[in-house]
């Protein structure tokens, strides 16, 4: 992080990545979530770190409501693209908000992950849960961000997950 920069995390859960980025010099963070379940624990964590007042919790879907959060220098989606059906809309909305860098993690498009995804979805249907796991094609994820003027600067493939970092050209 560069000192004084802002962070937008989409689907940031309790905000642990935002805490790391504040530790490394960010000034403020915004966490846009579909679920309010994380805020209580997240607020406690931010207070313990001395970061109270430097996080804003917002609720909704940024791909259908882009006004939810202002643009930020650094935008992060960690394990979120796999929870959302309209990947192009979500990644596109995130890229639109990116002033400098966009970091994404998502499942690798492998037989193991596709099979695991099908098993998770079968279990969710059985439990009557609306949650679904998506293995979106990684080249299409990167392409959705590139369409908004970002270029790929780093890619890492782990055994299960892949990371892509893009910057504004
Ligand atoms: C698997 S969890 C990951 C949470 C956190 N990023 C982490 O890695 O611990 C996915 C999160 O993304 C959120 N989410 C999914 N689609 C979203 C969207 N369109 N906008 C905001 N949050 C979203 C869900 O509410 C959920 O909390």
Backbone and ligand atoms as CSV (ligand in chain L), in Angstrom:
chain,resi,resn,atom,element,x,y,z
A,1,UNK,N,N,0.847,-1.201,0.000
A,1,UNK,CA,C,0.000,0.000,0.000
A,1,UNK,C,C,0.874,1.238,0.000
A,2,UNK,N,N,0.376,2.284,-0.643
A,2,UNK,CA,C,1.035,3.579,-0.518
A,2,UNK,C,C,0.320,4.352,0.602
A,3,UNK,N,N,1.094,5.077,1.381
A,3,UNK,CA,C,0.526,5.781,2.540
A,3,UNK,C,C,-0.637,6.670,2.101
A,4,UNK,N,N,-1.723,6.602,2.876
A,4,UNK,CA,C,-2.857,7.487,2.628
A,4,UNK,C,C,-3.849,6.965,1.611
A,5,UNK,N,N,-3.588,5.804,1.033
A,5,UNK,CA,C,-4.515,5.290,0.025
A,5,UNK,C,C,-5.786,4.730,0.668
A,6,UNK,N,N,-6.826,4.595,-0.165
A,6,UNK,CA,C,-8.091,4.043,0.322
A,6,UNK,C,C,-8.285,2.632,-0.235
A,7,UNK,N,N,-9.077,1.851,0.521
A,7,UNK,CA,C,-9.341,0.461,0.154
A,7,UNK,C,C,-10.843,0.262,0.052
A,8,UNK,N,N,-11.262,-0.469,-0.975
A,8,UNK,CA,C,-12.649,-0.950,-1.058
A,8,UNK,C,C,-12.574,-2.459,-1.136
A,9,UNK,N,N,-13.177,-3.128,-0.152
A,9,UNK,CA,C,-13.258,-4.583,-0.255
A,9,UNK,C,C,-14.709,-4.963,-0.484
A,10,UNK,N,N,-14.932,-5.761,-1.509
A,10,UNK,CA,C,-16.289,-6.227,-1.823
A,10,UNK,C,C,-16.414,-7.650,-1.288
A,11,UNK,N,N,-17.435,-7.879,-0.465
A,11,UNK,CA,C,-17.586,-9.197,0.167
A,11,UNK,C,C,-16.460,-9.446,1.139
A,12,UNK,N,N,-16.134,-8.448,1.928
A,12,UNK,CA,C,-14.937,-8.508,2.786
A,12,UNK,C,C,-15.108,-9.253,4.095
A,13,UNK,N,N,-16.313,-9.801,4.348
A,13,UNK,CA,C,-16.496,-10.556,5.593
A,13,UNK,C,C,-16.188,-9.690,6.806
A,14,UNK,N,N,-15.350,-10.220,7.717
A,14,UNK,CA,C,-15.041,-9.485,8.956
A,14,UNK,C,C,-14.008,-8.375,8.730
A,15,UNK,N,N,-13.461,-8.301,7.532
A,15,UNK,CA,C,-12.559,-7.185,7.222
A,15,UNK,C,C,-11.091,-7.447,7.523
A,16,UNK,N,N,-10.706,-8.721,7.651
A,16,UNK,CA,C,-9.313,-9.002,8.045
A,16,UNK,C,C,-8.294,-8.519,7.013
A,17,UNK,N,N,-8.623,-8.603,5.736
A,17,UNK,CA,C,-7.682,-8.098,4.721
A,17,UNK,C,C,-7.573,-6.580,4.824
A,18,UNK,N,N,-8.716,-5.927,5.087
A,18,UNK,CA,C,-8.673,-4.461,5.245
A,18,UNK,C,C,-7.761,-4.073,6.411
A,19,UNK,N,N,-7.820,-4.845,7.497
A,19,UNK,CA,C,-6.953,-4.566,8.653
A,19,UNK,C,C,-5.481,-4.649,8.228
A,20,UNK,N,N,-5.150,-5.691,7.455
A,20,UNK,CA,C,-3.761,-5.832,6.984
A,20,UNK,C,C,-3.353,-4.632,6.131
A,21,UNK,N,N,-4.275,-4.159,5.285
A,21,UNK,CA,C,-3.936,-3.045,4.402
A,21,UNK,C,C,-3.836,-1.726,5.181
A,22,UNK,N,N,-4.652,-1.569,6.239
A,22,UNK,CA,C,-4.510,-0.388,7.105
A,22,UNK,C,C,-3.160,-0.442,7.829
A,23,UNK,N,N,-2.782,-1.656,8.277
A,23,UNK,CA,C,-1.471,-1.810,8.928
A,23,UNK,C,C,-0.336,-1.417,7.991
A,24,UNK,N,N,-0.544,-1.677,6.703
A,24,UNK,CA,C,0.567,-1.399,5.786
A,24,UNK,C,C,0.455,-0.023,5.128
A,25,UNK,N,N,-0.396,0.858,5.711
A,25,UNK,CA,C,-0.335,2.263,5.285
A,25,UNK,C,C,-1.612,2.853,4.740
A,26,UNK,N,N,-2.634,2.011,4.490
A,26,UNK,CA,C,-3.883,2.581,3.966
A,26,UNK,C,C,-4.503,3.516,5.008
A,27,UNK,N,N,-5.287,4.481,4.500
A,27,UNK,CA,C,-5.875,5.486,5.395
A,27,UNK,C,C,-7.271,5.041,5.866
A,28,UNK,N,N,-8.076,4.536,4.917
A,28,UNK,CA,C,-9.460,4.177,5.229
A,28,UNK,C,C,-9.893,2.974,4.395
A,29,UNK,N,N,-10.893,2.247,4.900
A,29,UNK,CA,C,-11.415,1.107,4.153
A,29,UNK,C,C,-12.942,1.150,4.137
A,30,UNK,N,N,-13.502,0.645,3.047
A,30,UNK,CA,C,-14.944,0.449,2.954
A,30,UNK,C,C,-15.181,-1.024,2.643
A,31,UNK,N,N,-16.093,-1.630,3.387
A,31,UNK,CA,C,-16.424,-3.044,3.177
A,31,UNK,C,C,-17.870,-3.120,2.693
A,32,UNK,N,N,-18.061,-3.529,1.439
A,32,UNK,CA,C,-19.419,-3.677,0.905
A,32,UNK,C,C,-19.783,-5.155,0.954
A,33,UNK,N,N,-20.789,-5.478,1.717
A,33,UNK,CA,C,-21.174,-6.877,1.953
A,33,UNK,C,C,-22.655,-7.086,1.650
A,34,UNK,N,N,-22.993,-8.309,1.295
A,34,UNK,CA,C,-24.408,-8.677,1.193
A,34,UNK,C,C,-24.964,-8.991,2.580
A,35,UNK,N,N,-24.065,-9.468,3.464
A,35,UNK,CA,C,-24.507,-9.934,4.780
A,35,UNK,C,C,-24.021,-9.009,5.890
A,36,UNK,N,N,-24.926,-8.726,6.845
A,36,UNK,CA,C,-24.546,-7.886,7.993
A,36,UNK,C,C,-23.997,-8.722,9.147
A,37,UNK,N,N,-23.889,-10.033,8.928
A,37,UNK,CA,C,-23.520,-10.932,10.038
A,37,UNK,C,C,-22.089,-10.717,10.542
A,38,UNK,N,N,-21.232,-10.089,9.733
A,38,UNK,CA,C,-19.815,-9.970,10.091
A,38,UNK,C,C,-19.487,-8.709,10.887
A,39,UNK,N,N,-20.419,-7.750,10.886
A,39,UNK,CA,C,-20.037,-6.408,11.363
A,39,UNK,C,C,-19.661,-6.389,12.840
A,40,UNK,N,N,-20.397,-7.136,13.670
A,40,UNK,CA,C,-20.132,-7.066,15.117
A,40,UNK,C,C,-18.707,-7.536,15.435
A,41,UNK,N,N,-18.351,-8.717,14.915
A,41,UNK,CA,C,-17.002,-9.235,15.160
A,41,UNK,C,C,-15.954,-8.355,14.481
A,42,UNK,N,N,-16.278,-7.918,13.257
A,42,UNK,CA,C,-15.337,-7.068,12.525
A,42,UNK,C,C,-15.050,-5.774,13.279
A,43,UNK,N,N,-16.094,-5.158,13.828
A,43,UNK,CA,C,-15.912,-3.901,14.570
A,43,UNK,C,C,-14.983,-4.120,15.760
A,44,UNK,N,N,-15.164,-5.242,16.456
A,44,UNK,CA,C,-14.296,-5.560,17.602
A,44,UNK,C,C,-12.840,-5.684,17.142
A,45,UNK,N,N,-12.630,-6.364,16.002
A,45,UNK,CA,C,-11.261,-6.529,15.504
A,45,UNK,C,C,-10.628,-5.182,15.156
A,46,UNK,N,N,-11.403,-4.337,14.487
A,46,UNK,CA,C,-10.866,-3.013,14.120
A,46,UNK,C,C,-10.522,-2.209,15.376
A,47,UNK,N,N,-11.384,-2.315,16.406
A,47,UNK,CA,C,-11.114,-1.580,17.658
A,47,UNK,C,C,-9.850,-2.113,18.325
A,48,UNK,N,N,-9.712,-3.456,18.348
A,48,UNK,CA,C,-8.518,-4.037,18.980
A,48,UNK,C,C,-7.237,-3.559,18.305
A,49,UNK,N,N,-7.335,-3.319,17.002
A,49,UNK,CA,C,-6.146,-2.889,16.247
A,49,UNK,C,C,-5.936,-1.377,16.310
A,50,UNK,N,N,-6.873,-0.667,16.963
A,50,UNK,CA,C,-6.757,0.802,17.026
A,50,UNK,C,C,-7.218,1.475,15.741
A,51,UNK,N,N,-8.035,0.784,14.953
A,51,UNK,CA,C,-8.485,1.330,13.672
A,51,UNK,C,C,-9.943,1.766,13.702
A,52,UNK,N,N,-10.514,1.981,14.897
A,52,UNK,CA,C,-11.920,2.380,14.951
A,52,UNK,C,C,-12.096,3.703,14.184
A,53,UNK,N,N,-13.232,3.792,13.474
A,53,UNK,CA,C,-13.504,5.012,12.704
A,53,UNK,C,C,-12.848,5.023,11.335
A,54,UNK,N,N,-12.060,3.978,11.027
A,54,UNK,CA,C,-11.391,3.989,9.709
A,54,UNK,C,C,-11.985,2.953,8.755
A,55,UNK,N,N,-13.095,2.335,9.183
A,55,UNK,CA,C,-13.790,1.361,8.330
A,55,UNK,C,C,-15.236,1.789,8.193
A,56,UNK,N,N,-15.748,1.675,7.000
A,56,UNK,CA,C,-17.164,1.958,6.761
A,56,UNK,C,C,-17.818,0.663,6.289
A,57,UNK,N,N,-18.909,0.260,6.941
A,57,UNK,CA,C,-19.630,-0.960,6.571
A,57,UNK,C,C,-20.822,-0.571,5.725
A,58,UNK,N,N,-20.894,-1.106,4.517
A,58,UNK,CA,C,-22.040,-0.820,3.637
A,58,UNK,C,C,-22.645,-2.133,3.173
A,59,UNK,N,N,-23.951,-2.100,2.927
A,59,UNK,CA,C,-24.652,-3.343,2.604
A,59,UNK,C,C,-25.399,-3.262,1.291
A,60,UNK,N,N,-25.204,-4.276,0.462
A,60,UNK,CA,C,-25.897,-4.355,-0.817
A,60,UNK,C,C,-24.998,-4.973,-1.860
A,61,UNK,N,N,-25.447,-4.893,-3.083
A,61,UNK,CA,C,-24.749,-5.526,-4.203
A,61,UNK,C,C,-24.216,-4.433,-5.127
A,62,UNK,N,N,-22.914,-4.305,-5.154
A,62,UNK,CA,C,-22.312,-3.198,-5.906
A,62,UNK,C,C,-22.529,-3.345,-7.416
A,63,UNK,N,N,-22.784,-4.571,-7.888
A,63,UNK,CA,C,-22.954,-4.722,-9.337
A,63,UNK,C,C,-24.316,-4.203,-9.793
A,64,UNK,N,N,-25.289,-4.155,-8.876
A,64,UNK,CA,C,-26.591,-3.593,-9.260
A,64,UNK,C,C,-26.801,-2.203,-8.642
A,65,UNK,N,N,-25.952,-1.853,-7.677
A,65,UNK,CA,C,-26.081,-0.552,-7.010
A,65,UNK,C,C,-24.687,0.084,-6.864
A,66,UNK,N,N,-24.142,0.590,-7.972
A,66,UNK,CA,C,-22.754,1.086,-7.960
A,66,UNK,C,C,-22.533,2.278,-7.031
A,67,UNK,N,N,-23.625,2.945,-6.626
A,67,UNK,CA,C,-23.463,4.113,-5.746
A,67,UNK,C,C,-23.171,3.715,-4.303
A,68,UNK,N,N,-23.169,2.419,-4.020
A,68,UNK,CA,C,-22.935,1.962,-2.639
A,68,UNK,C,C,-21.605,2.422,-2.063
A,69,UNK,N,N,-20.595,2.539,-2.920
A,69,UNK,CA,C,-19.259,2.900,-2.411
A,69,UNK,C,C,-18.557,3.794,-3.415
A,70,UNK,N,N,-17.725,4.706,-2.906
A,70,UNK,CA,C,-16.956,5.566,-3.814
A,70,UNK,C,C,-15.781,4.782,-4.406
A,71,UNK,N,N,-15.147,5.303,-5.469
A,71,UNK,CA,C,-13.939,4.662,-5.990
A,71,UNK,C,C,-12.860,4.612,-4.907
A,72,UNK,N,N,-11.951,3.643,-5.038
A,72,UNK,CA,C,-10.859,3.513,-4.065
A,72,UNK,C,C,-9.567,3.229,-4.823
A,73,UNK,N,N,-8.441,3.510,-4.144
A,73,UNK,CA,C,-7.152,3.254,-4.803
A,73,UNK,C,C,-6.954,1.758,-5.025
A,74,UNK,N,N,-7.309,0.979,-4.000
A,74,UNK,CA,C,-7.111,-0.470,-4.080
A,74,UNK,C,C,-8.452,-1.161,-3.814
A,75,UNK,N,N,-8.831,-2.068,-4.711
A,75,UNK,CA,C,-10.095,-2.808,-4.568
A,75,UNK,C,C,-9.763,-4.300,-4.475
A,76,UNK,N,N,-10.429,-4.978,-3.533
A,76,UNK,CA,C,-10.125,-6.391,-3.266
A,76,UNK,C,C,-11.407,-7.220,-3.299
A,77,UNK,N,N,-11.329,-8.374,-3.956
A,77,UNK,CA,C,-12.407,-9.379,-3.875
A,77,UNK,C,C,-11.744,-10.717,-3.583
A,78,UNK,N,N,-11.800,-11.142,-2.333
A,78,UNK,CA,C,-11.173,-12.398,-1.934
A,78,UNK,C,C,-12.240,-13.466,-1.759
A,79,UNK,N,N,-12.236,-14.462,-2.648
A,79,UNK,CA,C,-13.186,-15.581,-2.578
A,79,UNK,C,C,-14.641,-15.090,-2.648
A,80,UNK,N,N,-14.887,-14.129,-3.534
A,80,UNK,CA,C,-16.237,-13.562,-3.682
A,80,UNK,C,C,-16.811,-13.873,-5.070
A,81,UNK,N,N,-15.954,-13.812,-6.093
A,81,UNK,CA,C,-16.409,-14.060,-7.466
A,81,UNK,C,C,-17.054,-15.456,-7.571
A,82,UNK,N,N,-16.583,-16.385,-6.736
A,82,UNK,CA,C,-17.107,-17.766,-6.768
A,82,UNK,C,C,-18.491,-17.879,-6.139
A,83,UNK,N,N,-18.965,-16.781,-5.500
A,83,UNK,CA,C,-20.274,-16.845,-4.833
A,83,UNK,C,C,-21.332,-16.092,-5.622
A,84,UNK,N,N,-20.971,-15.635,-6.832
A,84,UNK,CA,C,-21.882,-14.721,-7.529
A,84,UNK,C,C,-22.086,-15.183,-8.969
A,85,UNK,N,N,-23.360,-15.295,-9.406
A,85,UNK,CA,C,-23.598,-15.858,-10.743
A,85,UNK,C,C,-23.116,-14.963,-11.889
A,86,UNK,N,N,-23.366,-13.635,-11.757
A,86,UNK,CA,C,-23.043,-12.739,-12.878
A,86,UNK,C,C,-21.633,-12.180,-12.690
A,87,UNK,N,N,-20.642,-13.026,-12.982
A,87,UNK,CA,C,-19.243,-12.647,-12.764
A,87,UNK,C,C,-18.877,-11.352,-13.493
A,88,UNK,N,N,-19.314,-11.234,-14.762
A,88,UNK,CA,C,-18.900,-10.072,-15.559
A,88,UNK,C,C,-19.421,-8.774,-14.933
A,89,UNK,N,N,-20.647,-8.809,-14.409
A,89,UNK,CA,C,-21.205,-7.604,-13.783
A,89,UNK,C,C,-20.444,-7.254,-12.505
A,90,UNK,N,N,-20.129,-8.268,-11.689
A,90,UNK,CA,C,-19.448,-8.011,-10.412
A,90,UNK,C,C,-18.014,-7.524,-10.633
A,91,UNK,N,N,-17.272,-8.236,-11.477
A,91,UNK,CA,C,-15.875,-7.843,-11.717
A,91,UNK,C,C,-15.835,-6.488,-12.447
A,92,UNK,N,N,-16.776,-6.291,-13.361
A,92,UNK,CA,C,-16.843,-5.011,-14.061
A,92,UNK,C,C,-17.096,-3.862,-13.098
A,93,UNK,N,N,-18.031,-4.057,-12.159
A,93,UNK,CA,C,-18.339,-3.004,-11.186
A,93,UNK,C,C,-17.130,-2.735,-10.291
A,94,UNK,N,N,-16.432,-3.802,-9.891
A,94,UNK,CA,C,-15.239,-3.633,-9.044
A,94,UNK,C,C,-14.157,-2.873,-9.811
A,95,UNK,N,N,-13.973,-3.233,-11.070
A,95,UNK,CA,C,-12.932,-2.569,-11.880
A,95,UNK,C,C,-13.263,-1.089,-12.071
A,96,UNK,N,N,-14.558,-0.798,-12.232
A,96,UNK,CA,C,-14.966,0.611,-12.387
A,96,UNK,C,C,-14.588,1.438,-11.163
A,97,UNK,N,N,-14.573,0.795,-9.991
A,97,UNK,CA,C,-14.265,1.507,-8.737
A,97,UNK,C,C,-12.768,1.611,-8.478
A,98,UNK,N,N,-11.948,0.963,-9.305
A,98,UNK,CA,C,-10.506,0.866,-9.039
A,98,UNK,C,C,-9.747,2.066,-9.597
A,99,UNK,N,N,-9.092,2.808,-8.690
A,99,UNK,CA,C,-8.263,3.918,-9.175
A,99,UNK,C,C,-6.867,3.428,-9.538
A,100,UNK,N,N,-6.305,2.471,-8.733
A,100,UNK,CA,C,-4.935,2.000,-9.019
A,100,UNK,C,C,-4.861,0.487,-9.200
A,101,UNK,N,N,-5.246,-0.300,-8.165
A,101,UNK,CA,C,-5.032,-1.749,-8.230
A,101,UNK,C,C,-6.291,-2.519,-7.849
A,102,UNK,N,N,-6.474,-3.632,-8.548
A,102,UNK,CA,C,-7.586,-4.552,-8.247
A,102,UNK,C,C,-6.980,-5.931,-7.989
A,103,UNK,N,N,-7.319,-6.525,-6.836
A,103,UNK,CA,C,-6.823,-7.875,-6.518
A,103,UNK,C,C,-8.010,-8.809,-6.344
A,104,UNK,N,N,-7.919,-9.963,-7.012
A,104,UNK,CA,C,-9.023,-10.930,-6.972
A,104,UNK,C,C,-8.473,-12.318,-6.673
A,105,UNK,N,N,-9.217,-13.083,-5.870
A,105,UNK,CA,C,-8.920,-14.511,-5.789
A,105,UNK,C,C,-10.180,-15.269,-6.163
A,106,UNK,N,N,-9.988,-16.396,-6.843
A,106,UNK,CA,C,-11.130,-17.179,-7.334
A,106,UNK,C,C,-10.664,-18.613,-7.548
A,107,UNK,N,N,-11.622,-19.548,-7.638
A,107,UNK,CA,C,-11.210,-20.947,-7.787
A,107,UNK,C,C,-10.537,-21.197,-9.134
A,108,UNK,N,N,-9.540,-22.087,-9.133
A,108,UNK,CA,C,-8.959,-22.508,-10.410
A,108,UNK,C,C,-9.985,-23.333,-11.173
A,109,UNK,N,N,-9.912,-23.243,-12.491
A,109,UNK,CA,C,-10.854,-24.004,-13.318
A,109,UNK,C,C,-10.259,-25.390,-13.567
A,110,UNK,N,N,-10.363,-26.240,-12.524
A,110,UNK,CA,C,-9.814,-27.597,-12.617
A,110,UNK,C,C,-10.936,-28.599,-12.366
A,111,UNK,N,N,-10.665,-29.848,-12.731
A,111,UNK,CA,C,-11.660,-30.900,-12.510
A,111,UNK,C,C,-12.004,-30.984,-11.022
A,112,UNK,N,N,-10.963,-30.866,-10.177
A,112,UNK,CA,C,-11.173,-30.950,-8.728
A,112,UNK,C,C,-12.137,-29.856,-8.252
A,113,UNK,N,N,-11.925,-28.623,-8.710
A,113,UNK,CA,C,-12.775,-27.522,-8.243
A,113,UNK,C,C,-14.179,-27.610,-8.832
A,114,UNK,N,N,-14.266,-28.033,-10.102
A,114,UNK,CA,C,-15.611,-28.150,-10.706
A,114,UNK,C,C,-16.412,-29.247,-10.011
A,115,UNK,N,N,-15.729,-30.362,-9.692
A,115,UNK,CA,C,-16.417,-31.462,-9.009
A,115,UNK,C,C,-16.802,-31.039,-7.591
A,116,UNK,N,N,-15.863,-30.364,-6.918
A,116,UNK,CA,C,-16.145,-29.859,-5.568
A,116,UNK,C,C,-17.319,-28.890,-5.592
A,117,UNK,N,N,-17.356,-28.025,-6.610
A,117,UNK,CA,C,-18.441,-27.049,-6.743
A,117,UNK,C,C,-19.786,-27.744,-6.933
A,118,UNK,N,N,-19.775,-28.788,-7.750
A,118,UNK,CA,C,-21.045,-29.519,-7.972
A,118,UNK,C,C,-21.520,-30.168,-6.665
A,119,UNK,N,N,-20.572,-30.701,-5.893
A,119,UNK,CA,C,-20.926,-31.339,-4.611
A,119,UNK,C,C,-21.488,-30.288,-3.638
A,120,UNK,N,N,-20.831,-29.139,-3.569
A,120,UNK,CA,C,-21.321,-28.066,-2.677
A,120,UNK,C,C,-22.742,-27.663,-3.087
A,121,UNK,N,N,-22.958,-27.509,-4.397
A,121,UNK,CA,C,-24.269,-27.046,-4.867
A,121,UNK,C,C,-25.361,-28.086,-4.626
A,122,UNK,N,N,-24.990,-29.375,-4.760
A,122,UNK,CA,C,-25.972,-30.436,-4.483
A,122,UNK,C,C,-26.366,-30.387,-3.000
A,123,UNK,N,N,-25.362,-30.211,-2.143
A,123,UNK,CA,C,-25.617,-30.112,-0.702
A,123,UNK,C,C,-26.509,-28.899,-0.392
A,124,UNK,N,N,-26.229,-27.769,-1.050
A,124,UNK,CA,C,-27.027,-26.554,-0.799
A,124,UNK,C,C,-28.475,-26.751,-1.260
A,125,UNK,N,N,-28.648,-27.427,-2.409
A,125,UNK,CA,C,-30.028,-27.676,-2.881
A,125,UNK,C,C,-30.782,-28.540,-1.867
A,126,UNK,N,N,-30.060,-29.554,-1.361
A,126,UNK,CA,C,-30.657,-30.458,-0.368
A,126,UNK,C,C,-31.075,-29.692,0.888
A,127,UNK,N,N,-30.232,-28.749,1.291
A,127,UNK,CA,C,-30.506,-27.958,2.504
A,127,UNK,C,C,-31.431,-26.774,2.230
A,128,UNK,N,N,-31.898,-26.663,0.959
A,128,UNK,CA,C,-32.737,-25.542,0.517
A,128,UNK,C,C,-32.059,-24.181,0.752
A,129,UNK,N,N,-30.742,-24.175,0.583
A,129,UNK,CA,C,-29.994,-22.914,0.689
A,129,UNK,C,C,-29.851,-22.325,-0.707
A,130,UNK,N,N,-29.899,-20.992,-0.796
A,130,UNK,CA,C,-29.759,-20.324,-2.094
A,130,UNK,C,C,-28.298,-20.208,-2.528
A,131,UNK,N,N,-27.351,-20.510,-1.623
A,131,UNK,CA,C,-25.940,-20.351,-1.964
A,131,UNK,C,C,-25.550,-21.297,-3.103
A,132,UNK,N,N,-24.779,-20.782,-4.068
A,132,UNK,CA,C,-24.215,-21.633,-5.122
A,132,UNK,C,C,-22.750,-21.249,-5.325
A,133,UNK,N,N,-21.947,-22.258,-5.657
A,133,UNK,CA,C,-20.510,-22.054,-5.875
A,133,UNK,C,C,-20.257,-22.088,-7.384
A,134,UNK,N,N,-19.544,-21.077,-7.893
A,134,UNK,CA,C,-19.307,-20.971,-9.333
A,134,UNK,C,C,-17.810,-21.021,-9.628
A,135,UNK,N,N,-17.447,-21.860,-10.599
A,135,UNK,CA,C,-16.067,-21.834,-11.100
A,135,UNK,C,C,-16.114,-21.086,-12.434
A,136,UNK,N,N,-15.980,-19.762,-12.356
A,136,UNK,CA,C,-16.005,-18.957,-13.580
A,136,UNK,C,C,-14.660,-19.101,-14.300
A,137,UNK,N,N,-14.657,-19.092,-15.627
A,137,UNK,CA,C,-13.390,-19.259,-16.350
A,137,UNK,C,C,-12.418,-18.104,-16.047
A,138,UNK,N,N,-11.240,-18.402,-15.491
A,138,UNK,CA,C,-10.291,-17.342,-15.125
A,138,UNK,C,C,-9.976,-16.349,-16.248
A,139,UNK,N,N,-9.788,-16.789,-17.508
A,139,UNK,CA,C,-9.505,-15.782,-18.547
A,139,UNK,C,C,-10.653,-14.779,-18.709
A,140,UNK,N,N,-11.891,-15.249,-18.480
A,140,UNK,CA,C,-13.033,-14.324,-18.600
A,140,UNK,C,C,-13.081,-13.343,-17.432
A,141,UNK,N,N,-12.624,-13.793,-16.251
A,141,UNK,CA,C,-12.575,-12.896,-15.082
A,141,UNK,C,C,-11.590,-11.755,-15.360
A,142,UNK,N,N,-10.414,-12.148,-15.842
A,142,UNK,CA,C,-9.386,-11.131,-16.148
A,142,UNK,C,C,-9.881,-10.224,-17.277
A,143,UNK,N,N,-10.539,-10.810,-18.271
A,143,UNK,CA,C,-11.025,-10.009,-19.409
A,143,UNK,C,C,-12.066,-8.985,-18.966
A,144,UNK,N,N,-12.910,-9.357,-17.989
A,144,UNK,CA,C,-13.950,-8.429,-17.512
A,144,UNK,C,C,-13.311,-7.192,-16.882
A,145,UNK,N,N,-12.165,-7.390,-16.200
A,145,UNK,CA,C,-11.466,-6.239,-15.605
A,145,UNK,C,C,-10.701,-5.454,-16.672
A,146,UNK,N,N,-10.107,-6.176,-17.611
A,146,UNK,CA,C,-9.330,-5.485,-18.667
A,146,UNK,C,C,-10.227,-4.584,-19.512
A,147,UNK,N,N,-11.478,-5.002,-19.700
A,147,UNK,CA,C,-12.439,-4.187,-20.469
A,147,UNK,C,C,-12.627,-2.814,-19.845
A,148,UNK,N,N,-12.373,-2.709,-18.518
A,148,UNK,CA,C,-12.554,-1.429,-17.806
A,148,UNK,C,C,-11.224,-0.689,-17.677
A,149,UNK,N,N,-10.255,-1.004,-18.508
A,149,UNK,CA,C,-9.020,-0.212,-18.554
A,149,UNK,C,C,-7.931,-0.674,-17.611
A,150,UNK,N,N,-8.045,-1.894,-17.056
A,150,UNK,CA,C,-6.985,-2.412,-16.179
A,150,UNK,C,C,-6.132,-3.403,-16.963
A,151,UNK,N,N,-4.864,-3.574,-16.535
A,151,UNK,CA,C,-4.038,-4.602,-17.172
A,151,UNK,C,C,-3.445,-5.519,-16.109
A,152,UNK,N,N,-3.233,-6.762,-16.506
A,152,UNK,CA,C,-2.776,-7.796,-15.579
A,152,UNK,C,C,-1.309,-7.561,-15.231
A,153,UNK,N,N,-0.999,-7.507,-13.912
A,153,UNK,CA,C,0.408,-7.328,-13.509
A,153,UNK,C,C,0.932,-8.540,-12.741
A,154,UNK,N,N,0.039,-9.385,-12.242
A,154,UNK,CA,C,0.506,-10.549,-11.481
A,154,UNK,C,C,-0.567,-11.626,-11.489
A,155,UNK,N,N,-0.098,-12.873,-11.602
A,155,UNK,CA,C,-1.035,-13.990,-11.513
A,155,UNK,C,C,-0.354,-15.120,-10.752
A,156,UNK,N,N,-1.107,-15.781,-9.871
A,156,UNK,CA,C,-0.542,-16.924,-9.148
A,156,UNK,C,C,-1.577,-18.037,-9.117
A,157,UNK,N,N,-1.137,-19.247,-9.446
A,157,UNK,CA,C,-2.052,-20.397,-9.370
A,157,UNK,C,C,-1.623,-21.301,-8.239
A,158,UNK,N,N,-2.469,-21.389,-7.193
A,158,UNK,CA,C,-2.229,-22.357,-6.126
A,158,UNK,C,C,-2.887,-23.680,-6.520
A,159,UNK,N,N,-2.965,-24.600,-5.574
A,159,UNK,CA,C,-3.566,-25.890,-5.921
A,159,UNK,C,C,-5.069,-25.750,-6.179
A,160,UNK,N,N,-5.723,-24.905,-5.363
A,160,UNK,CA,C,-7.171,-24.755,-5.481
A,160,UNK,C,C,-7.591,-23.371,-5.975
A,161,UNK,N,N,-6.840,-22.359,-5.565
A,161,UNK,CA,C,-7.243,-20.973,-5.825
A,161,UNK,C,C,-6.232,-20.273,-6.709
A,162,UNK,N,N,-6.724,-19.258,-7.390
A,162,UNK,CA,C,-5.891,-18.454,-8.279
A,162,UNK,C,C,-6.019,-16.991,-7.850
A,163,UNK,N,N,-4.920,-16.267,-8.008
A,163,UNK,CA,C,-4.933,-14.843,-7.655
A,163,UNK,C,C,-4.577,-14.042,-8.904
A,164,UNK,N,N,-5.285,-12.937,-9.112
A,164,UNK,CA,C,-4.915,-12.031,-10.207
A,164,UNK,C,C,-4.860,-10.616,-9.662
A,165,UNK,N,N,-3.816,-9.888,-10.043
A,165,UNK,CA,C,-3.703,-8.476,-9.672
A,165,UNK,C,C,-3.626,-7.656,-10.963
A,166,UNK,N,N,-4.441,-6.608,-10.999
A,166,UNK,CA,C,-4.473,-5.754,-12.194
A,166,UNK,C,C,-4.259,-4.301,-11.781
A,167,UNK,N,N,-3.721,-3.523,-12.702
A,167,UNK,CA,C,-3.536,-2.089,-12.422
A,167,UNK,C,C,-4.133,-1.252,-13.534
A,168,UNK,N,N,-4.467,-0.017,-13.158
A,168,UNK,CA,C,-5.027,0.872,-14.169
A,168,UNK,C,C,-3.916,1.312,-15.108
A,169,UNK,N,N,-4.197,1.253,-16.397
A,169,UNK,CA,C,-3.162,1.559,-17.400
A,169,UNK,C,C,-2.845,3.046,-17.409
L,1,LIG,C1,C,-16.833,-16.983,0.796
L,1,LIG,S1,S,-17.241,-15.469,1.572
L,1,LIG,C2,C,-15.625,-14.703,1.661
L,1,LIG,C3,C,-15.546,-13.646,2.713
L,1,LIG,C4,C,-14.164,-13.001,2.820
L,1,LIG,N1,N,-13.815,-12.295,1.606
L,1,LIG,C5,C,-13.124,-14.039,3.145
L,1,LIG,O1,O,-12.340,-14.407,2.267
L,1,LIG,O2,O,-13.128,-14.492,4.297
L,1,LIG,C6,C,-18.009,-14.548,0.269
L,1,LIG,C7,C,-18.607,-13.245,0.743
L,1,LIG,O3,O,-18.947,-12.458,-0.387
L,1,LIG,C8,C,-20.162,-11.782,-0.131
L,1,LIG,N2,N,-20.703,-11.430,-1.449
L,1,LIG,C9,C,-21.032,-12.276,-2.467
L,1,LIG,N3,N,-21.463,-11.580,-3.533
L,1,LIG,C10,C,-21.385,-10.272,-3.192
L,1,LIG,C11,C,-21.706,-9.056,-3.856
L,1,LIG,N4,N,-22.198,-9.053,-5.093
L,1,LIG,N5,N,-21.499,-7.892,-3.213
L,1,LIG,C12,C,-21.014,-7.885,-1.938
L,1,LIG,N6,N,-20.704,-9.001,-1.247
L,1,LIG,C13,C,-20.884,-10.179,-1.863
L,1,LIG,C14,C,-20.975,-12.752,0.685
L,1,LIG,O4,O,-21.919,-12.090,1.475
L,1,LIG,C15,C,-19.890,-13.422,1.543
L,1,LIG,O5,O,-19.723,-12.781,2.770
